[in-house]
Amino acid sequence: MATKLKPAILIVSDTASQNPASDKTIDALTSILAAEGKWAPPAVRIVPDNVPQIQQCIRDWADGADWHNLILLSGGTGFAVKDNTPEAVSPLIHRFAPGLVHGMIAASLNVTPFAMMARPVAGVRDKSLIMTLPGSPKGAMENLDAVVKLLPHACLQAAGANSRGMHAGGVKKLETDAADRPQSNDPGAGPNRRHRSSPYPMLSVEEALHRVSENTPEPTVVEAPVNSSLVGSVIAEDVYATEAVPAYRASIVDGYAIIAPASGGTTTKGVFPVASITHANVSGNLEPLKPGTIARITTGAPLPPNANAVVMVEDTALASSTPDGQEEATVEILADDIEPGENVREPGSDVALGSKILSRGDAISSVGGEIGVLAATGTKAIKVFQKPRIGVLSTGDELVEHDDPRSLTGGQIRDSNRPSLLSCLSSWGFPTVDLGIARDTPASELEHALRDSLRGVGRASASVDVIITTGGVSMGELDLLKPTIERSLGGTIHFGRVSMKPGKPTTFATVPFKAAGGSSASSQQERQSKLIFSLPGNPASALVTLNLFVLPSLHKLAGLGESSQSLAAKPWLPPQLGLPRVAVVLTHHFPLDPKRTEYHRAVVTASRSDGRMYATSTGVDGVGQRSSKVGTLAKANALVVLRAGRGVAIRGRLSRH
């Protein structure tokens, strides 16, 4: 499908029409359409429960040249007195679509018997397919999910597409195209109706990383003052010197400014009166140096007019002092080969005015060189890529704070993930927010914690760009991350399983989010996409997957890999983000997993004798590298990539993965 289909979403609600920020359904429906990849961003309106206004919106979107393929209405489909949406829509439909209605009701009945009280309507007006959905975000999502795979086919047919060509692949192809996308367990359905195996396909690490890169937004450009807070930032546009360095002819040494003769002229030796003194902090105009005199000068000070060279103090001797004995009266120059320009920095010789001093994509290091050149050239502010703000949330009823003074009871465990992940993120230079622990019960606590983090309320003093959670991503009845993201937040899960060890249930999702401050219906279309990395709860798994999947995404958000030189040289290659890769020599046998690539915690050191890197496991005995074994994290500074295989990786072998 070369051109994406045009959808529109109409919210029918007295409350939302007065306060658009209260609506949650637009986000939920938009995320479902976006996940299909066949729909353009939807047009959005919010109206009260008013039949003429509802009908006018439908006519605006269905009639005329700028018509929309799909019109979704949410709200006003129940039995309440004000629920008039079916009555508003039905007179406008030219051809009804009862099959879509039956499909939505059947899907809802699998969730709640109250679906029998819904009054959905579906049909075609001219070339537009119109459908009504429940007013609650959850109900609207369930109904749209039930039919969303069929809608592109239905919309194309309604628009007059060639049916013969569309059916060329046969019914089987249409059924395959319309198959349900992976969907998490419904927490309300009970454990007897949950999935017994994950509905999410198993991806390779490479495919998972590709999806992370694909769905990580481009970096945001901001202007920032030049100070130490820039350390770790990446420059967003080339920076040019606004001042030359030096801005004047300056002395390189402590000594005496002289008028050196041209090459082949008279000697510079002799005794000369000291006419003036020039310091580096001099202000105002300097008196021109007269022939036959010299001026005492300090390093970095400007040369007086007419002076063209500087004699080092080591090449002079005091000839006489002033009558009070406090100052030099005359000085003897001992060197006779001083040439014009000697020991002088010309204006702009260090940094020329208007020259490029830093390039887009350059990182500002803690060494100080980049800050120094910016300060030296009088640069007061530059454009950089904004560092993403990351919130870290642990989940689980069994967790207690790591510093809780009370003894553990029952199945309690101390939360080690949050402190270790926060320290790792801080060491990378990213601002972090400790979001605390979200309990599994009640189920709403996790949803509230995630929403608060996105909005910047509660423990999050400001909205975060990325949320990292640990725990709750496996197949248990209290593993609520996936259903909360999909069903409550309207998010899209891009992968839910990865073929790796440890970290198999690692989950990556995006959640649509509306920035605070929007008060009009048009602002409903201004959505942001926030990232959620849901990492396994076992400590080793969490830290390994943080390094493997989260770090490349953070690097992209921070602008790393945006170097103008690298992009110009090889624009077809994606930037190399995340951990650097080096070849290592194994100091002992490493066991292999027969099915999955293993990321083995290890200590890598450089040999002084041969310059090669050597890797030693942090634990191969007993339970070895089990994902719950916290001790294997201590001292580890690398992950040895061991491809799936039988037996062991041989000691002394060079590992290049």
Steps between C-alpha positions, in 0.01 A plus 500: 500500500695799370279773651380467856128505567347808664321440832304739720402468867198676650459496878140552610507618861364798691789473746781471244355780287541733799837357607681326210787402730268258679465281189707181488330326207672691219840381619376142525343487152788687336750247635304206355482661157867598512602144585346375176723724289226566243341812642600866492475702825127547567301818484346560842201688638308501828131594515232483771210253489323707238350339189542796258866546597570128464338493156683812385837343584412186306394704197821704519708183493295288259371749244699707256847466349695468827319191626637249752511122453403417858294695753503367856258639759551425870233563762125536521419139403345381827155519657532835678257776407775705334641206301391607151798401285327205322200722426729770361700262282235263362318753275830591333601145404428388144596133546507331841775252603342265757794257479733756658242562772472128576878465507540780753223372725635144487845621605356705786288209623822306558588769754172607660129413476425873501598497131137401436402853602711664229328654198774519235436612144723445196460574133611695194417855399618570146864380520544522878462215748337617825510308830383581852696378803443507877600811690745334739859468373505131592173421322592708195833320471340156532247578228753652261749218566236248396468639146806717437671246272197497269454875480760582229340241272151631578601863450667431167193319374273778623720749313450308175817290479516210254359203692648244259852629560449518875389136511781375276669326792187306589301480819789343690717805438225733615451293814873504569515876453205542737638274774507645849821673597671377816300601803589476865299314759183669619545528879123501544450172314636279778799263504306222325471715186852638481753407232696185579777607265607848405307651206804712414737364235856420605733755342873486455703760687580670170132526402408629845771767479370599157151551643639705787683724254197526271270613779739726691416862411755730345688716752356833613705816450521757781715807565718480809741743669869420488589367844594173667144366468572444130731208579364188334285693252528465123522807278199537269645742246844616392646773724705788355732734687341836576835635618857437387748344741705692578305812419824702485874453445606328822828401659574130533761552776597728785758746373533826309314624193738646244509639150700229327684602184408340173702198396858600433466821698684619808552284808250494786777491759551802719374694799153650467283715726179332626230732370189324633360191668229283340305244704242248381220688676580831334205715402471803278740613229873428512761758420685420177852369554764743379812386317790439735276408795351178633190411705488241777222252420342195662376181336171557319519878517438709185799646320513879492461655155820490288643203697545192283691248714562395859833415662481239777598629842766227511678674209533831687688652792422793727716797399374766744216578740289807563624745765269348764636154420149358445488467122710424197639804324702329228532137394770335292385265224748217461353332189587639160287278275145608591280518191164672446214281626713303745314400817185673372153353447328678215123577524299186416810281484348260755137533386409713200189716514210314335681166486319178596602405852263207565285285271152355522523168678806589708462391861597742775735305722592539865862558399412866445633564150165569336380727782836677486487585130140620531590724792815631332306612193233679702227249415223548753248236389486215248241259366528147633290187493298478818596214728206266561363487853459143623274364770571163664213303655512164674187284513383221727319432827805313630739795483623705795741793489863396511562716808189395694633423852243228562583132450352327197194282552321247283587540133638853526814600311695824504477718192851499354395583144407862552824606674718315248316633194491856633873495573575362154285765329660777705847378404396540136415864570120486470261674741298243693190482716447233766137396452497259793313169517159431344308213656330227297184535707281685456553477124425870458813601696732418210287697254491801733877485553565498125250779431647715778846449354387611155323805642777598738299472821546293813859380534583642156556873547488543121390284210750232400591406143578135568362267766697192600314240702622173646288194568150404390580400141473119517191279474368508858155627590660797680735587214311815412741714298391388154123519563537835676695645208269363231159509664518790746751740345418431136863417429655286230727212595768470232646182643435285804757222466863488391712195426776572750631391838434663739209730413258292293177682610643850435223727372516826307198725445398850401214687663322801346503795733348845485710776653335700776354837416281411204152640546346483155384214283771578245767448764384139527696428183829619649619166638837387617628146508659391827714188530456222754763232547360224720796292611493163678500504879808284553792734579744365241234505228404858583855634483593304187192616309548857622842504336390312192168666407453818704844655451483513116158667524627757750800569278269569206276726710808689621625557144799267500564374150390836355854603399486694173830346392390140557162559337660663198764228464266199523137617500377148420636354824310537830702656782664255738332566833509320832790307647824485300600157371853361518659162434608315816702190583325258736709415808305176558224290346160673483190272491263554205120497499368267227206724402566864587780752473636568847629831630748374756606735780877528502802705599706619202856622551771615260831317495814711520703229329305449177243784508206261465181498708434198723159393637441311824152392612355634824349158567495166321493262798185375671201697371743703290336785316143440613298818445414534869862472613580852618863416575588464132441873457770601746823605325354418156597760240404318181258258338658219301271412209480122469302379200273199551677168468594177670787447740725790591680797353863392518754668726750710309265547206445852371135601531406766244121526556 
